[in-house]
Amino acid sequence: MLGLTFAFDLAASAGYPSDHLHAPTWVARDPTNVPASFVLDAANNRGWLNGKQYGTEAALLEAAGGQRSGLVRTIGAYVRGPELVGNGNFDSDVAGWTSNAVNVSLSWDSGRLVLTNNTGALSAVAAYQSIPMDPKRAYQGGYKLVAGAFSSRLAFFGATTAAFRKSVIPPYTPVGTWTGTASAAPDCAIVMFRADTIANANSVIVDEITVKEAVPFKGWNVGGYRQRVTAKTPASLDTTQVVMELSDDLTLTSASGNSVQSRVRLEYRPDTSLHLIVTSASIQQADLNLGTVAPDAEFTAEFRVGLTTVSAKLNGNAYTHSWFSQGAPGVARLHLASSGIGEAWTGAITSTAVWCLGMTAVRFEGDSYIGGASGVGMPIAYCALSDRIVTATGVGGSDMTAIRSRILDPNNRELLPAITVFWDGSPNGLTTVSGYCDQLQDCISALGHGRFFVIPPAIGDNTLKTQIRDEMARRWPGNTYDWRPYILNSAGVIDSSRFQSDGAHLNATGMSEAAQGLKAFLDAKGW
């Protein structure tokens, strides 16, 4: 009974409610036998969400904050977490807000912000503040425009108000209460309310400015996910159609001035090819051609998205993989049989299932051996061998202090349940072996579980590497993965044929050998 209770507790801590692991047989399971977090079984009019069964699709959509119109289903946004805007309700003053110009004044009136144009000419007026944002997340922003303008907007900026990044609510928004979602670009740090074309001496009144994190449904994990879609292609098509899309609200060129912002999109093209497109920070990260599907034919596409990699396959064929140069997109809504702007799907949707990152996923942390060098890194090498959700937070050039900082970062807290692999390929900044391993122990302690691996350095002074490896094996005897039996080496010195031309980073062959050994080591654990 004790072991069963522990299993339930472990499941809950990883985002799996205790009854989640006892799903009915029709609920889709992943290769590690974990039930999906979300299932829409359209063919049988039923659903599943976070451990609870729903007898009809309508009941599922209601529970998930979704809606349906014809074939189109839209799930989300689910708003969670704390309010990021300070004093957005203006209860007693306008503290925390800054005017965009010397001759635009901010004042308080009955719990509302008043922006007055004193420039002597027709002008825009704006108020802004710095807020904490995370580039792997999407946010819902909103405000109530009370009076004084016919064109207002809410936008994210970078480090300064000259660095426009994303519209949350586009221009030309009149009096009323408005919300919208947008992902955060890597440097987003400012939120700004703006009203355009305000006459001299005229004022704009606004209230209830808000920004909170938004995800597709409760239980979503920004660290990574798997999605499986079974559908039937249209009998014919003349233009590209969209099977599904995960996105924010402003996904295509619009009055906001944004081009594509953030989305993961499964599209069917007139040449009958099926593509998975990933766009982040308005830059296309991947276009994976999964193969062809005949018109009027059923197919199943499956893909895994982590913070730095994507893998996708069609009908059980081999996965295709790609790195992200800009990181994974933050998404707020799941669209089925449509894109975020209503691009149609005239085929059928049979079912979809989504698994969110949890205790059977694998997270990699470390330096460039994880972050990647010339397209070679452990995460994508491991993706090629394993069918788990894979995510990574490693950054090239990191030392153990930086690794520790990312593990302890509150923005990465929801990644902690995953199996975590630490590989600092080159022990940059090491002063003492004991101090180095003490910092690594801080990381391990923060995980809150024993599902981790440490990998000794691959390059550097061989005596020092040996000392680190021995200390790791002494401290974590069952969790230290020794790469020497797998990567071609002589007495712990990796053969030059396994390095890129810089002599410091493993090439694809060397990294593949390291990944094969890691997979065998992990699989033997039965996690």
KESEFI-953203 format. One record per residue (C-alpha): residue number from 1; residue in three letters; x, y, z. Coordinates in steps of 0.5 Angstrom, whole numbers. Each point is the difference from the previous one (the first is absolute). Example, Ala and Ser with C-alpha at 12.3 -4.5 7.8 and 13.67 -1.06 7.14 Angstrom:
// residues 2
(pt 1,"Ala",(25,-9,16))
(pt 2,"Ser",(2,7,-2))
***
This chain:
// residues 527
(pt 1,"Met",(0,0,0))
(pt 2,"Leu",(6,5,1))
(pt 3,"Gly",(3,-1,-6))
(pt 4,"Leu",(-7,1,-4))
(pt 5,"Thr",(-1,6,4))
(pt 6,"Phe",(7,3,-2))
(pt 7,"Ala",(-2,-2,-7))
(pt 8,"Phe",(-6,5,1))
(pt 9,"Asp",(4,5,3))
(pt 10,"Leu",(5,0,-5))
(pt 11,"Ala",(-5,0,-6))
(pt 12,"Ala",(-4,6,3))
(pt 13,"Ser",(7,4,1))
(pt 14,"Ala",(1,-1,-7))
(pt 15,"Gly",(-6,3,-3))
(pt 16,"Tyr",(-4,-7,0))
(pt 17,"Pro",(-6,0,5))
(pt 18,"Ser",(0,-7,4))
(pt 19,"Asp",(-6,-2,-5))
(pt 20,"His",(4,2,-6))
(pt 21,"Leu",(4,-6,0))
(pt 22,"His",(-7,-5,0))
(pt 23,"Ala",(-3,3,-6))
(pt 24,"Pro",(-5,-4,-4))
(pt 25,"Thr",(3,-4,-6))
(pt 26,"Trp",(-2,4,-5))
(pt 27,"Val",(4,6,3))
(pt 28,"Ala",(6,1,-5))
(pt 29,"Arg",(7,-2,4))
(pt 30,"Asp",(7,2,-2))
(pt 31,"Pro",(6,-5,-1))
(pt 32,"Thr",(1,0,8))
(pt 33,"Asn",(-7,-2,1))
(pt 34,"Val",(-2,7,3))
(pt 35,"Pro",(-7,2,-2))
(pt 36,"Ala",(-1,6,-4))
(pt 37,"Ser",(-2,7,4))
(pt 38,"Phe",(-5,2,-5))
(pt 39,"Val",(-4,-5,-5))
(pt 40,"Leu",(-5,2,-5))
(pt 41,"Asp",(-3,-6,-3))
(pt 42,"Ala",(-5,3,-5))
(pt 43,"Ala",(-2,-6,-3))
(pt 44,"Asn",(-3,-3,6))
(pt 45,"Asn",(-2,7,3))
(pt 46,"Arg",(4,-1,7))
(pt 47,"Gly",(6,4,3))
(pt 48,"Trp",(5,-1,5))
(pt 49,"Leu",(4,6,4))
(pt 50,"Asn",(4,0,6))
(pt 51,"Gly",(-2,-7,3))
(pt 52,"Lys",(-7,1,-2))
(pt 53,"Gln",(-5,-3,-5))
(pt 54,"Tyr",(-5,4,-3))
(pt 55,"Gly",(-6,-4,-4))
(pt 56,"Thr",(-1,5,-5))
(pt 57,"Glu",(4,5,-4))
(pt 58,"Ala",(-4,6,2))
(pt 59,"Ala",(2,-2,7))
(pt 60,"Leu",(7,-1,-1))
(pt 61,"Leu",(0,7,-4))
(pt 62,"Glu",(-4,3,6))
(pt 63,"Ala",(5,-2,5))
(pt 64,"Ala",(6,2,-4))
(pt 65,"Gly",(-2,7,-2))
(pt 66,"Gly",(-1,-2,-7))
(pt 67,"Gln",(-6,1,-5))
(pt 68,"Arg",(-2,-3,-7))
(pt 69,"Ser",(-3,3,-6))
(pt 70,"Gly",(-1,-5,-6))
(pt 71,"Leu",(7,-4,0))
(pt 72,"Val",(4,5,3))
(pt 73,"Arg",(2,-1,7))
(pt 74,"Thr",(3,5,4))
(pt 75,"Ile",(3,-2,7))
(pt 76,"Gly",(3,6,5))
(pt 77,"Ala",(2,5,2))
(pt 78,"Tyr",(1,-3,7))
(pt 79,"Val",(3,6,4))
(pt 80,"Arg",(4,-2,6))
(pt 81,"Gly",(5,3,5))
(pt 82,"Pro",(1,7,3))
(pt 83,"Glu",(-2,7,-3))
(pt 84,"Leu",(6,3,-3))
(pt 85,"Val",(-2,7,-1))
(pt 86,"Gly",(1,4,7))
(pt 87,"Asn",(-6,5,1))
(pt 88,"Gly",(-4,-2,-6))
(pt 89,"Asn",(-6,2,4))
(pt 90,"Phe",(2,7,2))
(pt 91,"Asp",(-4,-1,7))
(pt 92,"Ser",(4,6,3))
(pt 93,"Asp",(5,3,-5))
(pt 94,"Val",(4,-1,-6))
(pt 95,"Ala",(6,-2,3))
(pt 96,"Gly",(5,-5,-4))
(pt 97,"Trp",(-2,3,-7))
(pt 98,"Thr",(4,4,-4))
(pt 99,"Ser",(-2,5,-6))
(pt 100,"Asn",(3,-1,-7))
(pt 101,"Ala",(1,8,-1))
(pt 102,"Val",(2,6,5))
(pt 103,"Asn",(-7,3,-3))
(pt 104,"Val",(-4,-6,1))
(pt 105,"Ser",(-3,0,8))
(pt 106,"Leu",(-2,-5,4))
(pt 107,"Ser",(-6,1,5))
(pt 108,"Trp",(-5,-3,5))
(pt 109,"Asp",(-7,0,-1))
(pt 110,"Ser",(-5,-4,4))
(pt 111,"Gly",(4,-7,0))
(pt 112,"Arg",(2,1,-7))
(pt 113,"Leu",(6,3,-4))
(pt 114,"Val",(0,6,-4))
(pt 115,"Leu",(5,2,-6))
(pt 116,"Thr",(0,7,-2))
(pt 117,"Asn",(3,3,-7))
(pt 118,"Asn",(4,6,2))
(pt 119,"Thr",(4,0,-6))
(pt 120,"Gly",(-3,6,-4))
(pt 121,"Ala",(-2,-5,-6))
(pt 122,"Leu",(-4,-6,-2))
(pt 123,"Ser",(4,-6,4))
(pt 124,"Ala",(0,-7,2))
(pt 125,"Val",(0,-1,8))
(pt 126,"Ala",(3,-6,4))
(pt 127,"Ala",(2,-2,7))
(pt 128,"Tyr",(4,-6,1))
(pt 129,"Gln",(4,-4,5))
(pt 130,"Ser",(5,-6,1))
(pt 131,"Ile",(-3,-7,1))
(pt 132,"Pro",(3,-7,1))
(pt 133,"Met",(-1,-4,-6))
(pt 134,"Asp",(3,-7,-2))
(pt 135,"Pro",(1,-1,-8))
(pt 136,"Lys",(-2,-7,0))
(pt 137,"Arg",(-7,2,3))
(pt 138,"Ala",(-6,4,-3))
(pt 139,"Tyr",(-4,5,3))
(pt 140,"Gln",(-7,3,1))
(pt 141,"Gly",(-1,7,0))
(pt 142,"Gly",(-6,5,1))
(pt 143,"Tyr",(-2,6,1))
(pt 144,"Lys",(-7,4,1))
(pt 145,"Leu",(0,7,-5))
(pt 146,"Val",(-5,4,4))
(pt 147,"Ala",(0,6,-5))
(pt 148,"Gly",(4,5,-4))
(pt 149,"Ala",(3,-4,-6))
(pt 150,"Phe",(-2,-4,-6))
(pt 151,"Ser",(6,-4,-1))
(pt 152,"Ser",(4,-3,6))
(pt 153,"Arg",(5,-6,1))
(pt 154,"Leu",(4,-4,5))
(pt 155,"Ala",(7,-2,-2))
(pt 156,"Phe",(6,-3,2))
(pt 157,"Phe",(7,3,0))
(pt 158,"Gly",(7,-2,1))
(pt 159,"Ala",(5,4,4))
(pt 160,"Thr",(-2,6,-2))
(pt 161,"Thr",(-7,4,-3))
(pt 162,"Ala",(4,0,-6))
(pt 163,"Ala",(0,-7,-1))
(pt 164,"Phe",(-7,-2,-2))
(pt 165,"Arg",(-1,-8,0))
(pt 166,"Lys",(-7,-3,0))
(pt 167,"Ser",(-7,3,0))
(pt 168,"Val",(-4,-3,5))
(pt 169,"Ile",(-7,4,-2))
(pt 170,"Pro",(1,3,-7))
(pt 171,"Pro",(-1,7,-2))
(pt 172,"Tyr",(-7,3,-1))
(pt 173,"Thr",(-3,-3,6))
(pt 174,"Pro",(-6,5,2))
(pt 175,"Val",(-3,1,7))
(pt 176,"Gly",(-2,-6,4))
(pt 177,"Thr",(4,-6,3))
(pt 178,"Trp",(5,-4,-4))
(pt 179,"Thr",(4,-6,1))
(pt 180,"Gly",(5,-3,-4))
(pt 181,"Thr",(6,-5,0))
(pt 182,"Ala",(7,0,-2))
(pt 183,"Ser",(7,-4,1))
(pt 184,"Ala",(6,4,3))
(pt 185,"Ala",(6,1,-5))
(pt 186,"Pro",(7,-1,4))
(pt 187,"Asp",(1,7,2))
(pt 188,"Cys",(-7,2,2))
(pt 189,"Ala",(0,4,6))
(pt 190,"Ile",(-5,6,-1))
(pt 191,"Val",(-8,0,0))
(pt 192,"Met",(-3,6,-3))
(pt 193,"Phe",(-7,3,-1))
(pt 194,"Arg",(-1,5,-6))
(pt 195,"Ala",(-5,4,-3))
(pt 196,"Asp",(1,3,-7))
(pt 197,"Thr",(-2,7,-3))
(pt 198,"Ile",(-2,4,6))
(pt 199,"Ala",(-1,7,-1))
(pt 200,"Asn",(4,5,4))
(pt 201,"Ala",(-3,1,7))
(pt 202,"Asn",(-4,-6,0))
(pt 203,"Ser",(0,-6,4))
(pt 204,"Val",(-1,-7,0))
(pt 205,"Ile",(-3,-4,6))
(pt 206,"Val",(2,-8,1))
(pt 207,"Asp",(0,-5,6))
(pt 208,"Glu",(1,-7,1))
(pt 209,"Ile",(6,-1,-3))
(pt 210,"Thr",(2,-7,1))
(pt 211,"Val",(6,-5,-3))
(pt 212,"Lys",(0,-8,3))
(pt 213,"Glu",(2,-6,-3))
(pt 214,"Ala",(-4,-4,-5))
(pt 215,"Val",(0,-7,-2))
(pt 216,"Pro",(-4,-5,-4))
(pt 217,"Phe",(-3,-3,6))
(pt 218,"Lys",(1,-2,7))
(pt 219,"Gly",(6,-4,1))
(pt 220,"Trp",(4,2,-6))
(pt 221,"Asn",(7,0,1))
(pt 222,"Val",(4,5,-4))
(pt 223,"Gly",(6,-4,1))
(pt 224,"Gly",(-2,-5,-6))
(pt 225,"Tyr",(-6,-4,-2))
(pt 226,"Arg",(-2,-6,-5))
(pt 227,"Gln",(-6,0,-5))
(pt 228,"Arg",(-3,-5,-4))
(pt 229,"Val",(-5,2,-5))
(pt 230,"Thr",(-5,-5,-4))
(pt 231,"Ala",(-3,3,-6))
(pt 232,"Lys",(-3,-1,-7))
(pt 233,"Thr",(2,4,-6))
(pt 234,"Pro",(-4,4,-4))
(pt 235,"Ala",(-3,-4,-6))
(pt 236,"Ser",(3,6,-4))
(pt 237,"Leu",(4,7,1))
(pt 238,"Asp",(3,6,-4))
(pt 239,"Thr",(3,3,6))
(pt 240,"Thr",(4,-2,6))
(pt 241,"Gln",(-5,-2,6))
(pt 242,"Val",(2,0,7))
(pt 243,"Val",(-2,-6,4))
(pt 244,"Met",(2,3,7))
(pt 245,"Glu",(4,6,3))
(pt 246,"Leu",(3,2,7))
(pt 247,"Ser",(1,7,0))
(pt 248,"Asp",(-2,7,3))
(pt 249,"Asp",(-5,5,-3))
(pt 250,"Leu",(4,4,-5))
(pt 251,"Thr",(3,-5,-4))
(pt 252,"Leu",(0,3,-7))
(pt 253,"Thr",(1,7,-3))
(pt 254,"Ser",(-5,5,2))
(pt 255,"Ala",(-1,7,2))
(pt 256,"Ser",(4,-2,6))
(pt 257,"Gly",(7,0,-4))
(pt 258,"Asn",(1,-7,2))
(pt 259,"Ser",(2,-5,-5))
(pt 260,"Val",(-1,-7,3))
(pt 261,"Gln",(2,0,7))
(pt 262,"Ser",(0,-7,4))
(pt 263,"Arg",(-4,-6,-3))
(pt 264,"Val",(1,-8,-1))
(pt 265,"Arg",(-4,-2,-6))
(pt 266,"Leu",(-2,-6,-3))
(pt 267,"Glu",(-2,2,-8))
(pt 268,"Tyr",(-2,-4,-6))
(pt 269,"Arg",(3,2,-6))
(pt 270,"Pro",(-3,0,-8))
(pt 271,"Asp",(6,-5,-1))
(pt 272,"Thr",(-3,-5,5))
(pt 273,"Ser",(6,1,5))
(pt 274,"Leu",(-1,1,7))
(pt 275,"His",(4,5,4))
(pt 276,"Leu",(1,2,7))
(pt 277,"Ile",(2,7,0))
(pt 278,"Val",(3,4,7))
(pt 279,"Thr",(1,7,0))
(pt 280,"Ser",(3,4,6))
(pt 281,"Ala",(2,7,1))
(pt 282,"Ser",(-3,1,-7))
(pt 283,"Ile",(5,-4,-3))
(pt 284,"Gln",(-2,-7,-3))
(pt 285,"Gln",(4,-5,4))
(pt 286,"Ala",(-1,-6,-4))
(pt 287,"Asp",(-4,-3,-6))
(pt 288,"Leu",(-1,-8,1))
(pt 289,"Asn",(-2,-3,-6))
(pt 290,"Leu",(-3,-6,3))
(pt 291,"Gly",(-2,-4,-7))
(pt 292,"Thr",(-6,0,-4))
(pt 293,"Val",(-7,-2,1))
(pt 294,"Ala",(-5,-2,-5))
(pt 295,"Pro",(-7,5,-1))
(pt 296,"Asp",(-6,-3,4))
(pt 297,"Ala",(5,-5,4))
(pt 298,"Glu",(1,0,8))
(pt 299,"Phe",(7,1,3))
(pt 300,"Thr",(3,1,7))
(pt 301,"Ala",(5,5,1))
(pt 302,"Glu",(4,0,7))
(pt 303,"Phe",(5,6,2))
(pt 304,"Arg",(4,1,6))
(pt 305,"Val",(2,7,2))
(pt 306,"Gly",(5,2,5))
(pt 307,"Leu",(4,7,1))
(pt 308,"Thr",(5,-1,-5))
(pt 309,"Thr",(-2,-6,-4))
(pt 310,"Val",(-6,-3,-4))
(pt 311,"Ser",(-1,-7,-3))
(pt 312,"Ala",(-6,-2,-4))
(pt 313,"Lys",(-2,-6,-4))
(pt 314,"Leu",(-6,-2,-4))
(pt 315,"Asn",(-4,-7,0))
(pt 316,"Gly",(5,-3,5))
(pt 317,"Asn",(6,1,-5))
(pt 318,"Ala",(7,3,3))
(pt 319,"Tyr",(0,6,3))
(pt 320,"Thr",(3,6,-3))
(pt 321,"His",(4,5,4))
(pt 322,"Ser",(2,7,1))
(pt 323,"Trp",(3,5,4))
(pt 324,"Phe",(-3,7,2))
(pt 325,"Ser",(5,6,-1))
(pt 326,"Gln",(-5,5,4))
(pt 327,"Gly",(-3,-5,5))
(pt 328,"Ala",(-7,-3,0))
(pt 329,"Pro",(-6,5,-1))
(pt 330,"Gly",(-4,2,6))
(pt 331,"Val",(-8,-2,-2))
(pt 332,"Ala",(-6,1,3))
(pt 333,"Arg",(-6,-3,-4))
(pt 334,"Leu",(0,-7,-3))
(pt 335,"His",(-4,0,-7))
(pt 336,"Leu",(-3,-6,-3))
(pt 337,"Ala",(-2,0,-8))
(pt 338,"Ser",(2,7,0))
(pt 339,"Ser",(6,5,1))
(pt 340,"Gly",(0,6,5))
(pt 341,"Ile",(-3,4,-6))
(pt 342,"Gly",(-5,-5,-2))
(pt 343,"Glu",(3,-3,-6))
(pt 344,"Ala",(-4,-6,-1))
(pt 345,"Trp",(0,-8,0))
(pt 346,"Thr",(-5,-3,-4))
(pt 347,"Gly",(2,-7,1))
(pt 348,"Ala",(-2,-3,7))
(pt 349,"Ile",(3,0,7))
(pt 350,"Thr",(0,-7,3))
(pt 351,"Ser",(4,1,7))
(pt 352,"Thr",(5,4,3))
(pt 353,"Ala",(4,-2,6))
(pt 354,"Val",(5,5,4))
(pt 355,"Trp",(5,-2,5))
(pt 356,"Cys",(4,5,4))
(pt 357,"Leu",(7,-1,3))
(pt 358,"Gly",(0,-4,6))
(pt 359,"Met",(4,-5,4))
(pt 360,"Thr",(2,-4,-6))
(pt 361,"Ala",(2,6,-5))
(pt 362,"Val",(8,1,0))
(pt 363,"Arg",(3,7,1))
(pt 364,"Phe",(7,1,-1))
(pt 365,"Glu",(4,6,3))
(pt 366,"Gly",(7,2,-1))
(pt 367,"Asp",(5,4,-5))
(pt 368,"Ser",(0,-1,-7))
(pt 369,"Tyr",(0,-7,0))
(pt 370,"Ile",(-7,1,2))
(pt 371,"Gly",(-1,7,-3))
(pt 372,"Gly",(3,-3,-7))
(pt 373,"Ala",(6,2,-4))
(pt 374,"Ser",(-1,0,-8))
(pt 375,"Gly",(-7,-4,1))
(pt 376,"Val",(3,-5,4))
(pt 377,"Gly",(-2,-1,7))
(pt 378,"Met",(-2,-6,5))
(pt 379,"Pro",(-8,2,0))
(pt 380,"Ile",(-1,-1,-8))
(pt 381,"Ala",(5,-6,0))
(pt 382,"Tyr",(-4,-3,6))
(pt 383,"Cys",(-7,2,-4))
(pt 384,"Ala",(2,-4,-6))
(pt 385,"Leu",(1,-6,5))
(pt 386,"Ser",(-6,0,5))
(pt 387,"Asp",(-7,2,-1))
(pt 388,"Arg",(-1,4,7))
(pt 389,"Ile",(-1,7,0))
(pt 390,"Val",(6,4,0))
(pt 391,"Thr",(2,7,3))
(pt 392,"Ala",(6,4,1))
(pt 393,"Thr",(2,6,4))
(pt 394,"Gly",(8,-1,-1))
(pt 395,"Val",(4,6,-3))
(pt 396,"Gly",(7,0,-4))
(pt 397,"Gly",(5,3,5))
(pt 398,"Ser",(-3,-1,6))
(pt 399,"Asp",(3,-2,7))
(pt 400,"Met",(-3,-4,6))
(pt 401,"Thr",(-2,7,3))
(pt 402,"Ala",(-4,1,-6))
(pt 403,"Ile",(-3,-7,-1))
(pt 404,"Arg",(-2,1,8))
(pt 405,"Ser",(-3,7,-2))
(pt 406,"Arg",(-5,-3,-5))
(pt 407,"Ile",(-2,-6,4))
(pt 408,"Leu",(-2,4,6))
(pt 409,"Asp",(-3,5,-5))
(pt 410,"Pro",(-7,1,2))
(pt 411,"Asn",(-2,1,-7))
(pt 412,"Asn",(3,-8,-1))
(pt 413,"Arg",(-4,-3,6))
(pt 414,"Glu",(-5,-4,-4))
(pt 415,"Leu",(6,-3,-4))
(pt 416,"Leu",(2,-3,7))
(pt 417,"Pro",(-4,-7,0))
(pt 418,"Ala",(4,-2,-7))
(pt 419,"Ile",(5,-5,0))
(pt 420,"Thr",(6,5,0))
(pt 421,"Val",(7,-1,-3))
(pt 422,"Phe",(6,4,2))
(pt 423,"Trp",(6,1,-5))
(pt 424,"Asp",(5,5,1))
(pt 425,"Gly",(4,-2,-6))
(pt 426,"Ser",(6,5,2))
(pt 427,"Pro",(0,1,7))
(pt 428,"Asn",(1,8,-1))
(pt 429,"Gly",(1,4,6))
(pt 430,"Leu",(2,-6,5))
(pt 431,"Thr",(4,2,6))
(pt 432,"Thr",(-1,-6,4))
(pt 433,"Val",(-3,-7,-2))
(pt 434,"Ser",(-3,0,7))
(pt 435,"Gly",(-3,7,-1))
(pt 436,"Tyr",(-2,-2,-7))
(pt 437,"Cys",(-4,-6,2))
(pt 438,"Asp",(-3,4,6))
(pt 439,"Gln",(-3,4,-5))
(pt 440,"Leu",(-3,-6,-4))
(pt 441,"Gln",(-3,-3,6))
(pt 442,"Asp",(-4,7,1))
(pt 443,"Cys",(-3,-1,-7))
(pt 444,"Ile",(-1,-8,2))
(pt 445,"Ser",(-3,2,7))
(pt 446,"Ala",(-5,5,-4))
(pt 447,"Leu",(-3,-5,-4))
(pt 448,"Gly",(-3,-3,6))
(pt 449,"His",(0,-7,-3))
(pt 450,"Gly",(6,-5,-2))
(pt 451,"Arg",(-1,-1,-7))
(pt 452,"Phe",(6,3,-3))
(pt 453,"Phe",(7,-1,-3))
(pt 454,"Val",(6,3,0))
(pt 455,"Ile",(5,0,-5))
(pt 456,"Pro",(8,1,1))
(pt 457,"Pro",(3,5,-5))
(pt 458,"Ala",(3,-2,-7))
(pt 459,"Ile",(5,5,-1))
(pt 460,"Gly",(6,4,4))
(pt 461,"Asp",(6,-3,5))
(pt 462,"Asn",(-1,-7,0))
(pt 463,"Thr",(2,-1,7))
(pt 464,"Leu",(-5,5,2))
(pt 465,"Lys",(-5,-3,-4))
(pt 466,"Thr",(1,-7,4))
(pt 467,"Gln",(0,4,7))
(pt 468,"Ile",(-7,3,-2))
(pt 469,"Arg",(-3,-7,-3))
(pt 470,"Asp",(3,-4,7))
(pt 471,"Glu",(-3,5,4))
(pt 472,"Met",(-7,0,-4))
(pt 473,"Ala",(0,-8,1))
(pt 474,"Arg",(2,1,7))
(pt 475,"Arg",(-6,5,1))
(pt 476,"Trp",(-5,-3,-5))
(pt 477,"Pro",(2,-7,-1))
(pt 478,"Gly",(-7,-2,-3))
(pt 479,"Asn",(-1,6,-4))
(pt 480,"Thr",(7,1,-3))
(pt 481,"Tyr",(0,-1,-8))
(pt 482,"Asp",(8,-2,-2))
(pt 483,"Trp",(0,1,-7))
(pt 484,"Arg",(7,-3,-1))
(pt 485,"Pro",(-3,-7,-2))
(pt 486,"Tyr",(-4,4,-6))
(pt 487,"Ile",(4,5,-3))
(pt 488,"Leu",(6,-2,-3))
(pt 489,"Asn",(6,2,4))
(pt 490,"Ser",(7,-2,3))
(pt 491,"Ala",(0,0,8))
(pt 492,"Gly",(-5,5,0))
(pt 493,"Val",(3,5,-6))
(pt 494,"Ile",(-6,0,-5))
(pt 495,"Asp",(3,-2,-7))
(pt 496,"Ser",(1,6,-5))
(pt 497,"Ser",(-5,-3,-5))
(pt 498,"Arg",(-5,1,5))
(pt 499,"Phe",(1,8,0))
(pt 500,"Gln",(-2,5,-4))
(pt 501,"Ser",(5,5,-3))
(pt 502,"Asp",(1,4,6))
(pt 503,"Gly",(2,-6,4))
(pt 504,"Ala",(-4,2,6))
(pt 505,"His",(-7,-2,-3))
(pt 506,"Leu",(-3,-7,-1))
(pt 507,"Asn",(-2,-2,-7))
(pt 508,"Ala",(-6,-3,-2))
(pt 509,"Thr",(3,-7,0))
(pt 510,"Gly",(3,1,7))
(pt 511,"Met",(-6,3,3))
(pt 512,"Ser",(-4,-6,-3))
(pt 513,"Glu",(4,-5,4))
(pt 514,"Ala",(-1,4,6))
(pt 515,"Ala",(-7,0,-1))
(pt 516,"Gln",(-1,-7,-1))
(pt 517,"Gly",(4,-1,6))
(pt 518,"Leu",(-5,5,4))
(pt 519,"Lys",(-6,-4,-3))
(pt 520,"Ala",(2,-7,2))
(pt 521,"Phe",(2,3,7))
(pt 522,"Leu",(-7,4,1))
(pt 523,"Asp",(-4,-6,-3))
(pt 524,"Ala",(3,-5,5))
(pt 525,"Lys",(-2,4,6))
(pt 526,"Gly",(-8,-1,-2))
(pt 527,"Trp",(-2,7,1))
***
